[in-house]
Structure formats: C-alpha cells, structure tokens
Amino acid sequence: MLRVLHILGHLQNAGAEMSIMNYYRHLDNTQVQFDFFLYASKKKHGVDKYFFEDEATQLGANIYHHPVHGGFNPITNPGFAKKMFEIFKEDKNIKIVHIHIATPRAAAVVAMVARVAGIKVRIVQCHSVVTDLPFSTSVFKPLLRRAASHWMACSTEAGRALFGEKAWDKSKRTYLMLNARKLEEFRLDQEKRSAKRRELSIDTKLVAISVARLSLVKNITFLLDVFSHLLRKHSNAVLLIAGEGHIEGELKNKAKELGIENSVNFLGLRSDVPELLFAADVYAMPSIREGLPGAAIEAQAAGLPCLLSDTISKETKVTENVQFLPINQGVDEWAEAIIKLKDFKRRDTYEDVRQAGYEIADAAKKLQEFYLQAVKK
C-alpha cells in the first residue's frame, strides 16, 4: 500500500480540506492511503478535535499533531522540521509527501526536509492565488521549484502565482488537482428546492446565498453592504450565509448596524449545502482572491446563476451560469446584478460540470494513477 503524507494546517471543514477529504473518500484505500501532519493549534480554532479527524482515522489515516505557535515559519521553528524529519525516517511506508502550504519559504523548507530524508516524491500544492507576496518570501520561489519534485495547483492561475508563470507553463512536472465534488448530490431537484424554501420560510423571496469560510479574504462585509442596497430596491429578499469563521461576530454586528439582520441568515456549518443551493436564486461570491473555489463549482452543478468577483480565476467558469463583476464597480452595481439574475432559467448542468473534470469519482482515479506512477519513476 502506498502512503501519502499530507502536510497542512488543520482538518476543519474548509475549502482545501474538504477537497482533500473528497479525494480521500473516493480513492481505492487498498492501494493508496492518506496520512496527515497538522501544524495548526486546535486551541486557536476553538476545538478539541478537527471536523474531519474522526472520519480520516476511520478511513485508515495516521494523524500527527505538531502545532506551531506564533505564526508558521519553519526556519524559526526548528522543532517543526525536526519532527517531520523523524516521521519521514521512521515510517518507511511514506513514499509521497504532499505539501499544502501557500508561502514559498515555508513550502520550500518542508520540501527540502523531505528531500534530505530520502522522500523522492515531494508534491507542493497551491490552493489560492497569492500575488502580493513580500520580496523576502518570493525569493524562495526558485528554491521551491528545485525542492519539489512535482508542482500542483487547483487552477492554472494558482500554479502560476506560486511557482511563476513561465516556470509553470514550461514545466512537465505540473498537475491540476481540481476541487472535484460528488456532482450527483448537487443535481437540481425541484422538490427539494420547494421543501427547503418552505422550511426556511423563504418560499416567496428573492434568495441570494454565499457558502464560504467567514474570513476577510471572502469579503462578506462587502456582500452585506451589497445586500443592504439591494433591499432598498427589492425589499422581499433574503441573504443566506453558510459557513463559519473567526469574523462571524463582526459580520453579525455589521448586519445589525446596517439594519438588515432580519433579512440575513447566518446558517453556520451545514450538512445540507446541496438543498440550500437548490433553494437559492443567485449565488454571490465577492472574494478578494481565490484559487478555484469549490463552492462556485457546487453552485454551478446546482444550476444556480453565479455572480463572482473578477479576482476569482476565470477557470471557475465551467458553465454559462457565471458572471464576473469587479468589486470596485461598487455595491449598487452588485445589487442590481443580483436582482437581474432572479429570473434566470435554471437547467440541469450536471453534464457540463462533469465534462470539465469535476466529478470526484473520475478525478480521484486520475489522482490515484498520478501517485502510483510518480513513485515508479
């Protein structure tokens, strides 16, 4: 059995982690197994156990906790590198190290430790488009490219941002690990749509939705401003926000300050995201930056019209349901755009999204073959 050690902060229910777990569930675990090295503090996340931790263990994963305090910098936290090196040397079954760290400096150090420990396959993956790196960090890109045996990203734009545009485009070591989903779950079901709208008492309303981690980069504060303006033009509307995060309290306070708290539903983490997408009329995502958001793929699979900020990768558009709008166009433009989309005629978009490579059963087979071939070379 081939074991792949994933190095990432945590296993909470967030975009990148959800994508990794989606792949893990659909791999042939008699051939490929995942292990996890987690460097975030559970105390910082306010949990005793991460969201996916029990499931990962049940699937057969070994989980190593080594929290790094005061910011993740393996150069100033030598104990982190030492712990990883010990794991690499002790567990001879680990043949692949898959690193999910966005900053070149940290990812390069981790990849170098794996290289010194004799790990031949060292994958570095980028999940977000980060273009404003400080010079002291960006100078590590050449070292990162040498230290990693394979470069991976959720989109071409994300790969170019981390590894360099020319390097990514010319390299034969690149691989796109798409944020694939079990698309059948998101296939539009009108009966479930009607039932969820009745359950939430929104059956006569214009319903906008955003499914996102509640963090600054998702720009939900802007969306609240947009919705405040929207209500002046279309009072019979509601905004659903599914997700949790460290700025949830701030967002709820802002909704109260704007006087729209009765029209904004903060739903927290949900297990019924497909039904929520069915119930909605418009999906809105004004993120400051993204790699390729899986939530927008889910929304398209549900046939929803999607209004996305133009900072999000254009590769996100896999159906004709997507419209990009600059954030600097202002809240009135965004509000008007949402209202215009309320009469959008939805259709079954399953096949469109599957053809784009986002069916998890297909994508997991492809990734599994990639892993197996990588260790043979």
Beta strands, then each sheet from edge to edge (+ up, - down):
strand 1: 2-8
strand 2: 32-38
strand 3: 63-65
strand 4: 94-99
strand 5: 121-126
strand 6: 150-153
strand 7: 174-176
strand 8: 206-211
strand 9: 237-242
strand 10: 264-268
strand 11: 282-285
strand 12: 306-309
strand 13: 322-325
sheet 1: 3+ 2+ 1+ 4+ 5+ 6+ 7+
sheet 2: 10+ 9+ 8+ 11+ 12+ 13+
end
